[in-house]
Amino acid sequence: MKELRLLIAEDLPEDAEMAQRELKNEGIEFIARVVDNKRDFKKEIILFKPHLVISDYSMPAFDGMEALKITKKVSENIPLIIFTGSMNEETAVECMKAGATDYVIKEQVRRLPFAVREAIEHSKTKAEKEKFENQLIESERKFRDLFFNHLAVKLIIDPRTLEIVEANKAAAEFYGWSIKQLHRMKISDINLLEEEVVKKISESALKCKKKHHKLKHRLANGSIKTVDVFSSRVMISGKEFLHSIIHDISDLDRAENIRRFLYEVSQLSANNLNLGDYLKAIHEKLQSIVKADNFYVAIYNRKTDTYTFPYHADQYEDFTSNKPVSLKDTLTDYVRKTEQPQLITEERERELNKKQVLKMVGKPSPVWIGAPLVDASKNELIGVIALQDYKNKNAYSMQDLGTLQVIANNIGTFIERIRYLEKLKQSELNYKYLFEKNPHPMWVYDLKTLAFLAVNNTAVNKYGYSEEEFLKMKLPDIRPKEERERLLSNVENETDLIQTSGPWYHKLKDSKIIDVEIHSHGLNFMGHRARLVIAHDITERRKFENALMKAKEKAEENDKLKSAFLANMSHEIRTPMNGILGFLDLIQDPELSREEMNAYKDVIRKSGDRLLNTISDIIEISRIESGEISVEEEQVDINERIRYFFDFFKPEAERNNLQFKLNNQLQDQNIQIKTDQSKLDSILTNFIKNALKFTEKGYVEIGCKIESGDLVFYVKDTGPGIPEEKKENIFDRFVQADTSHTRPYEGSGLGLSISTAYAEMLGGEIAINSEFRKGSTFIFSMPFKADNNIQDEQKEKSKSESVKMPKSSEKAVLIVEDDFSSFELIRIILKKKNHKVYHAHHGQEAIDVLKDKSEISLVLMDVKMPVMDGYEATAKIREFNKEIPIIAITAYALEGDREKAIKAGCNDYISKPVKKAHLLEVINKY
């Protein structure tokens, strides 16, 4: 094609000019016509007869989809490229599905010449094979119908009532309801949207305004699936209905893997010349998306009624000898006879055996899938492709079967292509045709001089040199200097056989370097001992492979971090458990002294506290991950909290021979803020405990100040510091500054992760300044919003409440607890204080006891119980008794549980394990 005719549909002249300028800059010769309306477009596509159409997607009087429809109506062989300023992924997919060859974003106009060349090359190949493809159209249509109708989930819906009028077997299998059950349902019973919204969507589809929707559908088992729904209007008995095709797109990673796999398979179909290598490559790539240890391709010989195996991989059998084998009445033969893809389970096999006897070849497997190979040119079945698994009966799904059928299509096309090439090789004319029209760059060079002897148009367009320039050059001229020595060495070792080599680097005329893979073989060309070369640009593939390698390295790194985290968790749980169980055995010794007994009890208590802290951290990080934690704001006195932490931790610092300093720059101000006090306390507690734990000598300093509009808290220490390379990682959930087996400090390593999450919830952030072996400063800053509108009477009320004398009189107490050991512990504690004890095993029994025993003056309410839990029981008690004190007792002990108990109607809250002193202190308040 000496001069390219382009028809450009564009309402902005400057954009049309930009596109033409970019094409000219890339050496593409063309003449162009520019139109901006539908009438002119129809006229020019008939009279101008363009080789290629470039259309803007959205224009005031016209759009790309209309241009595409008109173009396809005139000729299926005219490629169309969407050239647009912006396009979302759904629109791009819709255009490509409608038949667009490619789409180019205007901001990426430099990709337009590449897209044009690829489209023209594709169009050439398509036109040259038009006669061949016309013979395939009818058989391909039947095959596509067979394939998609067999697998697609389909529903017929009445848009007026939203009733499901009809459903196919795939729909029943997908949703989990029988077809009869689906007939009794509405689509709104499946769709998670409100019925009115579903009705609007149906009306829109009926009017052809929007045919495609991405929705959430509920299955019979309660699971939710994300689906693509494509709907179109159909007439049934004179009435309008919606024909909906539903695709499950829940597993996006799997879908992407399949898409990439199918793309690579299509590339293999164009690149490989050897059937065995081609099938081996498909097998290797297939294992990335489905279990494919046992994979084979069987080619059928109609004359002998036998099969041969050009490729066979199996754990137990070997058919690689390629000898003809009779597979009559086997599953492979069943697929050939039915000409349909089949998923055969043991149950399905038993059903088939009732109708006909199936022979077993080799080791039986609980699941087998197979798809027919079809020679589309003859509409003839030529073989079967199959997968089987010997262990897992659920190894394959209908989706896998669909993928296998697509692979079968590609293999059938490839085999057809091989046969086609073999015919072309029979004559020099056909060989020359293949060379000149090949969509990949090709050339012939002299093995002795390395001079180019012939070059095809694709190479000319790809590399930027004219044919005349090419024929004056030698092979090293298109290689970077650093590649030439390797090139010469490779040429010396080449044989006349077909060879694949690479990757190589090739230099284009504009000095751009691309990655290529070379397929070549020796031949005699016009009296020269020469070599024919096909070059494949693999630049993008190499980028993708590098990205995959980085992702693999990242995954391996994460796996190591998780392993270290799990090892640490095991240590942090087993170590205190060892102390508890070990010293429980020791205290059984009747000869123990009182001092030894007390010492052992102290070890058990400390080990229990350590175990409880570890479990609390694990549960808390889990709740953070699942988004169950909310912010509960209250008024907080900053000076009071800072003083509290200083007084609380000062004894511990002194026991460790550390100076404990306080630098409160706000102590002369009445700073009141509204925030979640428990989360703020957790952050500061974690900072201080870490500093005290890791600092062996020197001091720990806590402080508070206002800086640049932020309220800033900090904890400074003279501890070991943190290495520079670990500063960014210590806040991660699976990372500690010291992950070695010899680290001297206990702890789960989750404290900073929890603190970081809390800081984000409070609208603040955490920072660290640390110098290795000199100390660290952990800083928490949050926006400062003073809240000084606290009434004097509220302060007085708080003050008066804080000095109330505890009540200590004997009480009648109802213990609501389903766990006997927990009840016994509390009963014994109360009995020693002469309290009278009543017992209820669940919430409903507690209500009955309270109504019957009016002398009960206080309730200890467990939260989690059978029949009726503590929250519901408390709410029902408050309906008839609003005065009696109710104290919640829970083993959850998580952030927010206290607020939940108070909201339900409880007066106070105690967490398990129950401590005697704390229990009596809370009871005496009432």
Secondary structure, DSSP 8 states (H G I E B T S, - for coil): --SEEEEEE-S-HHHHHHHHHHHHHTT--EEEEEE-SHHHHHHHHHHT--SEEEE-SEETTEEHHHHHHHHHHH-TTS-EEEEES---HHHHHHHHHHT-SEEEEGGGGGGHHHHHHHHHHHHHHHHHTHHHHHHHHHHHHHHHHHHHHHH-EEEEE-TTT-BEEEE-HHHHHHHSS-HHHHHTSBGGGTBSS-HHHHHHHHHHHHTTS--EEEEEEE-TTS-EEEEEEEEEEEEETTEEEEEEEEEE---HHHHHHHHHHHHHHHHHHHH---HHHHHHHHHHHHTTTS--SEEEEEEEETTTTEEEEEEEE-SS---TT---B--TTSHHHHHHHHTS-EEEEHHHHHHHHHHS-----SS--SEEEEEEEEETTTTEEEEEEEEEESS-TTS--HHHHHHHHHHHHHHHHHHHHHHHHHHHTTSHHHHHHHHHH-SS-EEEEETTT-BEEEE-HHHHHHH---HHHHTT-BGGGGS-HHHHHHHHHHHHT--SS-EEEEEEEEE-TTS-EEEEEEEEEEEEETTEEEEEEEEEE-HHHHHHHHHHHHHHHHHHHHHHHHHHHHHHHHHHHHHHHHHHHHHHHHTT-TT--HHHHHHHHHHHHHHHHHHHHHHHHHHHHHHHHHT------EEEEHHHHHHHHHHHHHHHHHHTT-EEEEEETTTTS--EEEE-HHHHHHHHHHHHHHHHHH--SSEEEEEEEEETTEEEEEEEE-S----GGGTTTTTSTT--S--STT----S-S-HHHHHHHHHHHTT-EEEEEEETTTEEEEEEEEE--B-----HHHHHHHHHHHT-----S--EEEEE-S-HHHHHHHHHHHHTTT-EEEEESSHHHHHHHHHH-TT--EEEEESS-SSS-HHHHHHHHHHH-SSS-EEEEES---TTHHHHHHHHT-SEEEESS--HHHHHHHHHT-
